[in-house]
């Protein structure tokens, strides 16, 4: 038992309590809180966190995944990142748990119904990396449920997981397809896809892009990047560069019109494509920005006349404020065009002070966008995902395994695949024949 302030971390019950009342915390942030509290006052490096929580394979977006879990812990503890009482961020290195942590003997009687998974998690020195795998294996009564596939079965490889088919999201996909269809008919639309890290925002937008291409649209992708080193307007720069790479010079000159000189400040190679561009007339910073916004908006609207365009702007929670203001300006200017915008962002990253929150508030008041919120997959969808990856039907103990995975991951597709990846890489998999 670990005690700090008025909180208790109970290893036996594997839960966080405050004043005797359980404080809800998902499995991954709870694992991380145990790790940090047990290493109180010590710097725990990001690489170690990834290995201890997600395994040696790590997370494809490890920094963002850690930050998301730390935010969940802070919310549960009522801790302020700007004036922390418990968890201190050490920039570019890791995290340190501060405060007086007292260790007390564990309760002699474990909580009724305690699963063997608790024992797998308890001793982190012996099971450093794969709490989820150990817990899932331990929770299932039938030892044959998690087993090596026999020679006559298909042995999946880790690479199969990345090629998994698109599961679920029928309602969300229908909303995006409707927006694309509307844009093809001259009713521009903006859809913002929100959800936690790993929930499938990018994949959903990619599936929408495939549909848009099938309908004859030109799909352009721009991404925002974390950190002060990220370039201003990075997502729009990527979109414009991708577009101009496939357009002839004369068409480009017509589509950009008078705004070409201003757009060339973002994408200098435009001057190579359109020689003899006049310099932009002098203006104050606000005037220059407005001219740039008008130039980009007019260019994209004009470009959509020749061919419908879908813009996929990813990771908008990392966008710089000017990029978000340009997005807002474009949403206002693109009415009646064949433009369709899909923006994706992590809602857990936003608070009232975040610049994206302000922009979304303005767009909401003007009814300029539709929000699509992604939640975890359902049990039937998790089962379908597993069956697609493993090429087996899951019944009996296999279905119990699916329920265990769903409890551990809350239906997050990224975490589901990470858990399954660990099992596959260690030579274990679901053996459907265990059901008899």
C-alpha positions in Angstrom: 0.0 0.0 0.0 1.3 3.4 -1.0 -0.1 6.5 0.7 0.5 10.1 -0.4 -1.5 13.2 0.7 -5.1 11.8 1.1 -4.6 9.2 -1.6 -4.0 5.4 -1.4 -2.5 3.2 -4.0 -3.6 -0.3 -3.1 -1.5 -3.1 -4.8 -3.8 -5.9 -3.6 -7.0 -4.4 -5.0 -5.1 -2.6 -7.7 -6.9 0.7 -7.4 -6.5 4.3 -6.4 -8.6 5.6 -3.5 -9.1 9.0 -1.9 -10.6 9.1 1.6 -11.5 5.4 1.3 -13.5 6.0 -2.0 -12.3 4.5 -5.2 -11.1 7.0 -7.8 -11.7 5.7 -11.3 -8.6 5.4 -13.3 -8.1 3.3 -16.5 -5.6 0.5 -16.5 -2.8 2.2 -18.4 -2.7 5.5 -16.3 -3.0 3.4 -13.2 0.0 1.3 -14.2 1.9 4.5 -14.8 0.9 6.0 -11.5 2.1 2.9 -9.7 5.4 3.1 -11.5 6.0 6.8 -10.8 4.9 6.5 -7.1 7.1 3.5 -6.5 10.1 5.5 -7.9 9.2 8.6 -5.9 11.6 11.6 -6.3 13.4 9.8 -9.1 13.4 10.8 -12.7 11.6 8.1 -14.7 12.8 8.4 -18.3 10.3 8.3 -21.2 11.9 5.3 -22.8 11.6 3.4 -19.6 8.0 4.3 -19.2 7.3 3.1 -22.8 9.0 -0.2 -22.1 7.4 -0.8 -18.7 3.9 0.2 -19.8 3.7 -0.8 -23.5 6.5 -3.3 -23.9 9.8 -3.2 -25.8 8.0 -2.7 -29.1 6.8 0.6 -27.6 4.1 2.9 -28.9 4.3 4.3 -32.4 3.4 7.7 -30.9 5.0 7.2 -27.5 5.5 10.8 -26.4 1.9 11.7 -27.1 0.6 8.4 -25.5 2.6 9.1 -22.3 1.4 12.7 -22.2 -2.2 11.6 -22.6 -2.0 9.1 -19.7 -0.2 11.6 -17.5 -3.1 14.0 -18.1 -5.6 11.4 -17.0 -3.6 10.8 -13.8 -3.5 14.6 -13.1 -7.2 14.8 -13.5 -7.7 12.0 -11.1 -5.4 13.6 -8.5 -6.6 17.1 -9.1 -3.0 18.0 -10.0 -2.2 21.2 -12.0 0.5 20.7 -14.6 1.6 24.4 -14.2 1.9 24.1 -10.4 2.2 20.4 -9.8 1.9 18.8 -6.3 2.6 15.2 -7.5 3.8 14.8 -11.0 6.5 17.0 -12.4 7.4 17.0 -16.1 11.1 17.1 -16.9 11.2 18.4 -20.4 12.5 16.0 -23.1 13.5 13.5 -20.4 10.6 12.1 -18.4 8.6 12.5 -15.2 9.2 12.6 -11.5 6.7 11.9 -8.7 7.1 14.4 -5.9 5.7 14.5 -2.4 5.8 12.3 0.7 5.0 8.7 -0.3 4.6 6.3 2.6 4.7 2.5 2.1 2.6 0.4 4.4 2.2 -3.4 4.7 -0.4 -4.8 2.3 -3.8 -5.8 3.7 -3.8 -9.5 4.8 -7.1 -10.3 3.0 -7.2 -9.5 -0.7 -10.4 -8.1 -2.1 -12.9 -10.8 -3.0 -12.8 -11.7 -6.6 -9.2 -10.6 -7.1 -7.9 -12.1 -10.3 -4.5 -13.6 -10.9 -3.7 -10.5 -13.0 -3.0 -8.6 -9.9 -0.1 -10.9 -9.1 1.2 -10.4 -12.6 1.3 -6.7 -12.1 2.5 -6.6 -8.5 6.1 -7.4 -9.1 7.3 -5.0 -11.8 10.9 -6.1 -11.5 9.9 -9.6 -12.8 7.3 -8.5 -15.3 8.6 -5.1 -16.5 7.0 -4.7 -19.8 3.8 -6.6 -20.4 1.3 -6.0 -17.7 -1.6 -6.1 -20.2 -0.5 -9.4 -21.7 0.1 -11.0 -18.3 -3.2 -9.8 -17.0 -5.1 -11.0 -20.0 -3.5 -14.4 -19.9 -4.1 -14.6 -16.1 -7.7 -13.6 -16.2 -8.8 -16.5 -18.4 -9.6 -19.8 -16.8 -8.8 -22.0 -19.8 -5.0 -22.3 -20.2 -5.5 -23.3 -23.8 -7.2 -20.1 -24.7 -3.9 -18.3 -25.0 -1.6 -20.8 -26.7 0.7 -21.4 -29.6 -1.1 -22.1 -32.8 -0.5 -25.6 -34.0 1.2 -26.3 -37.3 -2.1 -26.7 -39.2 -3.3 -23.3 -38.1 -2.2 -19.9 -39.5 0.7 -18.3 -37.6 0.1 -14.6 -37.8 3.1 -12.3 -37.8 3.5 -8.8 -36.2 3.3 -7.1 -39.6 -0.3 -8.5 -40.1 -1.6 -6.2 -37.5 -0.7 -3.0 -39.3 -2.6 -4.2 -42.3 -5.8 -4.9 -40.4 -9.1 -4.1 -42.1 -11.3 -1.2 -41.2 -13.7 -2.3 -38.4 -16.9 -0.6 -37.3 -17.4 3.2 -37.4 -20.4 2.8 -39.7 -22.3 5.8 -38.3 -19.2 8.0 -38.4 -18.3 6.9 -41.9 -21.8 7.6 -43.1 -21.5 11.2 -41.8 -18.2 11.7 -43.7 -19.5 10.2 -46.9 -22.5 12.5 -46.7 -20.2 15.5 -46.3 -18.1 14.4 -49.2 -21.2 13.8 -51.4 -22.5 17.3 -50.4 -19.2 18.9 -51.4 -19.2 17.1 -54.7 -22.5 18.9 -55.3 -21.2 22.3 -54.4 -22.0 22.4 -50.7 -18.7 22.7 -49.0 -18.4 21.1 -45.6 -16.1 20.9 -42.6 -16.1 17.8 -40.3 -14.0 17.7 -37.2 -13.1 14.2 -36.0 -12.3 14.1 -32.2 -11.1 11.4 -29.8 -8.3 10.2 -27.6 -4.9 9.0 -28.9 -5.1 5.7 -30.8 -8.9 5.8 -31.2 -8.7 5.8 -35.0 -9.1 9.4 -36.1 -6.5 9.3 -38.8 -7.7 5.9 -40.0 -11.2 7.1 -40.3 -10.1 10.2 -42.3 -8.0 7.9 -44.5 -11.0 5.7 -45.2 -13.0 8.9 -46.0 -10.2 9.9 -48.4 -10.4 6.6 -50.2 -14.1 7.2 -50.7 -13.5 10.7 -51.9 -10.9 9.5 -54.5 -13.4 6.9 -55.6 -15.9 9.7 -56.2 -13.3 11.6 -58.3 -12.0 14.1 -55.7 -8.4 15.1 -55.2 -7.4 14.3 -51.6 -4.7 16.4 -50.0 -3.2 15.6 -46.6 -1.5 18.1 -44.2 -0.2 17.4 -40.7 0.5 19.5 -37.7 3.6 18.9 -35.6 4.3 19.2 -31.9 6.9 21.5 -30.5 8.3 25.0 -31.0 10.4 23.7 -33.9 7.3 23.1 -36.0 6.9 25.5 -38.9 4.0 27.9 -39.0 1.1 26.8 -41.3 2.8 23.4 -41.7 -0.4 21.5 -42.6 -1.4 24.1 -45.2 2.1 24.2 -46.6 2.0 20.4 -47.1 -1.4 20.6 -48.7 -0.3 23.3 -51.2 3.0 21.6 -52.0 1.2 18.3 -52.7 -1.3 20.1 -55.0 1.1 22.2 -57.0 3.3 19.2 -57.7 0.6 17.7 -60.0 -0.6 20.9 -61.7 0.7 22.6 -64.9 2.1 26.1 -64.5 -0.7 27.8 -66.5 -3.5 26.2 -64.5 -1.7 27.0 -61.3 -1.3 30.7 -62.2 -5.0 30.9 -63.0 -6.1 29.2 -59.8 -3.8 31.3 -57.6 -4.7 34.6 -59.3 -3.7 37.8 -57.4 -2.9 35.8 -54.3 0.1 34.0 -55.7 2.7 36.4 -54.3 1.3 36.1 -50.8 1.0 32.3 -51.0 4.6 32.2 -52.3 5.7 33.5 -48.9 4.5 30.1 -47.5 5.7 28.0 -50.4 8.7 29.7 -52.1 8.8 27.2 -55.0 5.7 28.9 -56.4 8.0 31.6 -57.7 9.8 29.0 -59.7 6.5 27.8 -61.2 5.1 31.3 -61.8 8.0 33.6 -62.9 7.8 37.4 -62.6 5.5 37.4 -59.6 5.2 41.0 -58.4 6.2 41.6 -54.8 3.3 41.9 -52.3 2.4 45.5 -51.5 3.5 46.6 -48.0 1.1 46.3 -45.2 1.0 45.9 -41.4 1.2 42.4 -40.0 -2.6 42.1 -39.7 -3.0 43.3 -43.3 -0.4 40.8 -44.5 -2.1 38.0 -42.7 -5.5 38.9 -44.1 -4.1 39.0 -47.6 -2.5 35.6 -47.1 -5.7 34.1 -45.8 -7.7 35.5 -48.7 -5.1 34.3 -51.1 -5.1 30.7 -49.8 -8.9 30.6 -49.5 -9.4 31.9 -53.0 -6.8 29.5 -54.4 -8.4 26.4 -52.8 -11.9 27.4 -53.9 -10.7 28.1 -57.4 -8.8 24.8 -57.5 -12.0 22.9 -56.5 -13.8 24.2 -59.6 -11.5 22.0 -61.8 -11.7 19.0 -59.5 -13.4 18.5 -56.1 -10.9 18.6 -53.2 -10.9 17.0 -49.8 -8.4 18.4 -47.3 -7.4 16.1 -44.4 -5.7 18.2 -41.7 -4.4 15.9 -39.0 -3.3 16.5 -35.4 -4.9 20.0 -35.2 -4.4 19.9 -31.4 -0.7 20.7 -32.3 -1.6 23.4 -34.8 -0.1 26.9 -34.3 -2.7 29.7 -33.8 -2.2 31.2 -37.3 -3.0 27.9 -38.9 -6.2 27.6 -36.8 -7.2 31.1 -37.8 -6.6 30.3 -41.4 -8.8 27.2 -41.0 -11.5 29.3 -39.6 -11.2 31.8 -42.4 -11.3 29.1 -45.0 -14.5 27.6 -43.4 -16.2 31.0 -43.8 -15.0 31.5 -47.4 -15.6 28.1 -48.9 -19.4 28.2 -49.0 -20.7 27.1 -52.4 -17.5 25.4 -53.4 -16.5 21.8 -53.9 -14.2 21.8 -50.9 -14.5 19.3 -48.1 -12.3 19.6 -45.0 -11.7 16.8 -42.5 -9.9 18.0 -39.4 -8.7 15.5 -36.7 -7.7 16.4 -33.1 -7.3 14.8 -29.7 -10.1 16.2 -27.5 -8.1 15.2 -24.4 -5.5 17.8 -25.3 -7.9 20.7 -25.2 -8.9 23.0 -22.3 -10.6 26.3 -22.4 -7.3 28.1 -23.0 -6.3 26.0 -26.0 -6.4 28.1 -29.3 -8.3 25.3 -31.0 -11.1 25.5 -28.3 -11.6 29.2 -29.2 -11.7 28.4 -33.0 -14.2 25.5 -32.5 -16.4 27.8 -30.4 -16.5 30.4 -33.1 -17.2 27.7 -35.8 -19.9 26.2 -33.6 -21.7 29.5 -33.1 -21.6 30.1 -36.9 -22.7 26.5 -37.5 -19.8 25.9 -39.9 -18.7 22.4 -38.9 -20.0 19.0 -37.9 -18.3 17.1 -35.0 -17.7 13.4 -35.2 -16.7 11.9 -31.8 -14.9 8.5 -31.8 -15.3 6.2 -28.9 -14.0 2.7 -28.2 -15.0 -0.2 -30.3 -17.8 -2.4 -29.0 -17.4 -6.0 -28.0 -18.7 -7.3 -31.3 -16.3 -5.0 -33.2 -13.3 -6.1 -31.1 -14.2 -9.7 -31.8 -14.5 -8.9 -35.6 -11.1 -7.2 -35.4 -9.5 -10.2 -33.8 -11.1 -12.6 -36.2 -9.9 -10.6 -39.2 -6.3 -10.5 -37.9 -6.2 -14.1 -36.8 -8.4 -15.5 -39.5 -10.2 -17.6 -36.9 -13.6 -17.6 -35.4 -13.6 -16.9 -31.7 -16.0 -18.8 -29.5 -16.0 -20.0 -25.9 -12.7 -19.1 -24.2 -11.8 -17.1 -27.3 -14.8 -14.8 -26.8 -13.8 -14.5 -23.1 -10.4 -13.3 -24.2 -12.1 -10.6 -26.3 -14.1 -9.4 -23.3 -10.9 -9.3 -21.3 -9.1 -7.3 -23.9 -12.1 -4.9 -24.1 -12.0 -4.3 -20.4 -8.3 -3.6 -20.5 -8.2 -1.3 -23.5 -11.7 0.2 -23.3 -12.0 -0.5 -27.0 -9.1 1.7 -28.1 -8.0 0.1 -31.5 -4.3 1.1 -31.1 -4.0 -0.4 -27.6 -5.9 -3.5 -28.7 -3.5 -4.1 -31.5 -0.5 -3.4 -29.2 -1.8 -6.1 -26.7 -2.3 -8.6 -29.5 1.1 -7.7 -31.1 2.8 -8.6 -27.8 1.0 -11.9 -27.8 1.9 -12.6 -31.4 5.6 -11.6 -31.0 5.9 -13.8 -27.9 4.6 -16.8 -29.9 1.1 -16.8 -28.4 -2.2 -16.3 -30.1 -5.9 -17.1 -29.7 -6.6 -20.8 -30.5 -10.2 -20.9 -31.5 -10.1 -24.7 -31.3 -9.7 -24.4 -27.5 -13.5 -23.8 -27.5 -13.9 -27.4 -28.6 
